[in-house]
Amino acid sequence: MASALMLRADDASGKFTSEGIAEFNAAFQAWDGGRFWNAAELFKKAAAKSPGSAVNHYWLGAAHFHRMLYYRSLAASDLNTSTAHAERDQAMAAFEITLKLDAQHAESHALLGTLYGMKIDGMIDGIRYGRTLQEHQKKALASGADNPRVQYLLGTGLFHTAKDAADRREALKILLIAEKLFVAERKHPPKPFDPRWGRSSCLTFIGQTYLSLGHKPEAADYFRKALVEHPVDHVAKAELARLSPAN
């Protein structure tokens, strides 16, 4: 009887997870904060049905992470900032649970490293969170060096903290590795519940990194590539318009 009940719980969990992933993908393509919220609610239901599933908590964190990015992309306001912070904290909590269930979950380590980096605002925060950030990055690479999202997140982190051109070139090197890994990933059909997000954003960051190094033609090329993948990418749109103003 107990086994039968567990099987039904897993079936229900999988249904919510599948629906959540479909909603997450739709939210990303439309860049819709409300749909990211819908996805998070579905993943919450999946996690409630199967609380021991690292997959469900990972996806819950991914939904909150992207909803945070959505609110960070809006015009600055107290409401948008506070909502973004709340989404960040919920994402971190979900990834912490994921790692308790699967200590080698590379993407959760990479995402937590990214989120700790976002919490750093000044020297005191750097002292408080810097070591934890680095530990998550090392663990992400240890178990996921061939994961495109791991390399993409590490590259964006280095881009945001770059102090000079050498750092930006290193960020570009990592992002180009991520791009190749995304291409390789596409050659294989995803298994159920596999993540496939990140490629278009990686292309945008490659464009931004090229632009920061003064390579405008390469930057424009990557912004165009990003827009083919994700036509509503506001960063790629704005940067490309700046590089190619209308006559």
PyMOL commands that set and color helices and strands:
alter all, ss='L'
color gray80, all
select helices_A, chain A and resi 2-30+33-49+54-73+78-101+106-119+123-144+148-161+165-186+199-212+216-229+234-243
alter helices_A, ss='H'
color red, helices_A
deselect
rebuild
show_as cartoon
